[in-house]
Amino acid sequence: MYALFEGKKQIGSPFPTEKEVWEAALIEGLVTDVPVADEEGGQILPRGYRVARLDEGSGPRREPPRRIS
């Protein structure tokens, strides 16, 4: 899962892909263009914003399934 951050604070909902986070940021008017893999771009998000992968432990904790013996 990926999300948009302002500093260390997550803003907005998490998305399964980084692309979906960029699309949401584009819709919200935070970016002027979505980066393309083969092009080197400059600062696209406003200063202090970033797209990052969420730590696996940051979401709701799920208990592992119990073993049936």
C-alpha positions as CSV (number, residue, x, y, z in Angstrom):
1,M,0.0,0.0,0.0
2,Y,1.1,3.5,-0.8
3,A,0.0,6.9,0.5
4,L,0.7,10.6,0.2
5,F,2.6,12.2,3.1
6,E,3.1,15.8,4.3
7,G,6.3,15.6,6.2
8,K,5.9,12.5,8.4
9,K,2.1,12.7,8.5
10,Q,0.0,10.5,6.2
11,I,-2.7,12.5,4.4
12,G,-5.4,10.9,2.4
13,S,-6.3,7.3,2.0
14,P,-3.9,4.5,1.2
15,F,-4.0,2.9,-2.3
16,P,-2.7,-0.4,-3.5
17,T,-0.4,1.1,-6.0
18,E,1.9,4.2,-6.2
19,K,0.2,5.1,-9.5
20,E,-3.2,5.4,-7.8
21,V,-1.7,7.8,-5.1
22,W,-0.3,10.0,-7.9
23,E,-3.7,10.0,-9.7
24,A,-5.5,11.0,-6.5
25,A,-2.9,13.8,-5.9
26,L,-3.5,14.9,-9.5
27,I,-7.3,15.1,-9.0
28,E,-6.8,17.0,-5.8
29,G,-4.6,19.6,-7.7
30,L,-1.4,18.8,-5.7
31,V,0.5,17.9,-8.8
32,T,0.8,19.4,-12.3
33,D,1.8,16.2,-14.1
34,V,2.3,12.6,-13.2
35,P,5.9,11.4,-13.5
36,V,6.9,9.1,-16.4
37,A,9.3,6.3,-15.8
38,D,11.7,7.2,-18.7
39,E,11.8,10.9,-18.0
40,E,13.6,12.7,-15.2
41,G,11.4,15.2,-13.6
42,G,11.9,17.9,-11.0
43,Q,9.9,18.6,-7.9
44,I,6.3,17.7,-8.9
45,L,4.6,17.7,-5.5
46,P,4.6,20.8,-3.3
47,R,7.6,21.0,-1.0
48,G,7.2,18.7,2.0
49,Y,4.9,16.3,0.3
50,R,5.9,12.8,-0.8
51,V,4.5,9.5,-2.0
52,A,5.8,6.5,0.1
53,R,5.1,2.9,0.7
54,L,3.3,2.2,4.0
55,D,5.1,0.1,6.5
56,E,3.5,-3.3,6.8
57,G,3.0,-2.7,10.5
58,S,1.2,0.6,10.1
59,G,-2.2,-0.8,9.1
60,P,-4.7,-2.6,11.3
61,R,-3.1,-5.6,13.0
62,R,-4.2,-8.9,11.8
63,E,-3.8,-12.0,13.9
64,P,-2.3,-15.0,12.1
65,P,-4.7,-17.9,11.4
66,R,-4.8,-20.5,14.2
67,R,-3.4,-23.9,13.4
68,I,-5.9,-26.7,13.6
69,S,-4.3,-29.9,14.9
